[in-house]
């Protein structure tokens, strides 16, 4: 900083900022002889080159089982009754009225006030692996990793329509404006990469009924500092718009521009002490680093042919399969939270026609990701979650002549794999018609608490002050770690 700038800063600094910074400086001097370099770096909040390597929880509350999360979001709500929860009684009652004792007074989405008729499973099931897990024949690749995954059949959620259900699954609240789980985790633990964001999102869709949009706010940082929001990478075309330098601009020239802008931002931050300026500094630096790191990351032509075949993808196709391979590459590079959305599981009609197509688009790649992580020694330090935002009704919905199933939040299925999770088990159960979870019921907050626990975080102690309250990912209701699925 030049003498002129230092003089300008001294003149414009407010009394409050001066006193606040002076207090922190005195405290820093007193603590400097006591704290290790790691603790000092963990306390760093801004500056050129800051990479958020350390989060606010350092060290973790307890020993972590995993370092990162890969969340496979099946957007639209896949039917548990055609995937992981076979119901012979429902097949037996096909075409008969749904028992009123189950549905009376219950919230429904589009079937409210209509005649409710049972609709049996529309796919065949079989048992897979040494564990004998029962799942659809449309998931033969998932069947081959049956002994690696933990199926939860008793998942529930509070929301019954797509957007609030996505919001609840991502943030633990149906109220817009709360931080997503990826933002919470990178805020808490930081990132292990200096040239990529700590939280990355990839979105895909194939053929099908009608892919619904996924709102960018699903990976928002909410009231946390904005540098912790997710960054969406596009699987097809330019991974990030305007990533490349304009014609005639070299990397050295771009470096000079970034340094000049960050110097001005540091001067301004000295005056106003605004956390968002620290974010701006960090994001300019991150964008510059991504110009070099992202093109190589996204080019899967570097992967051996047998790996691309295992996932079932081709370079630049933007498919869910390619995104699964990119998720592994992101994990290798230290990204903390990786979220993949695959849209179009919303089968209100045409379930027989469209469901097999969704299975073909996702089954092979999901299994390949788990197997690839295992082969590379990474599965033990990664938590993989496969989940929709809710399930589907045991009752048929007749829509445009081709039956399907309505939204359902009383019971559905998800699966987990990786470090700290018991492999090859099925946990929880729904009733004999697959309507409601009745055994070892799991809430979204329970799932979040368990994810945080595996990352070394006590969800009750992980809070951020917001509107005078200690807000947390797991909300104010009682949430419990799902002890029955822990290894």
Secondary structure, DSSP 8 states (H G I E B T S, - for coil): --HHHHHHHHHH--HHHHHHHHHHHHHHHHHHTTS-HHHHHHH----TT----S-SS-S-SS--S-SEEEEEEETTT--GGGTT---HHHHHTTTSB--HHHHTT---SS-TTS--BB---SS-EEEETTTTEEEETT-HHHHHTGGGEEEEEEE--S--SHHHHHHHHHHS-SSTTS--HHHHHHHHH--S-SSS-SEEEEEE--SSS------GGGG--TTS-GGGS-EE--SSS-SSTT-S--TT--HHHHHHHHHHHHHHHHHHHHHH--HHHHHHHHHHHHHHHHHHHHHHHH-GGGS-HHHHHHHT--TT---HHHHHHHHHHHHHTT-SEEEEEE-----SS-HHHHHHHHHHHHHHHHHHHHHHHHHTT-GGGEEEEEE-S-EEEEEEEEETTEEEEEEE-S-EEEEEEETTB-TTEEE-EE-TTSSSEEES-B-HHHHHHHHHHHTT--TTT--EEETTEEE-TT-SS-----GGGB-
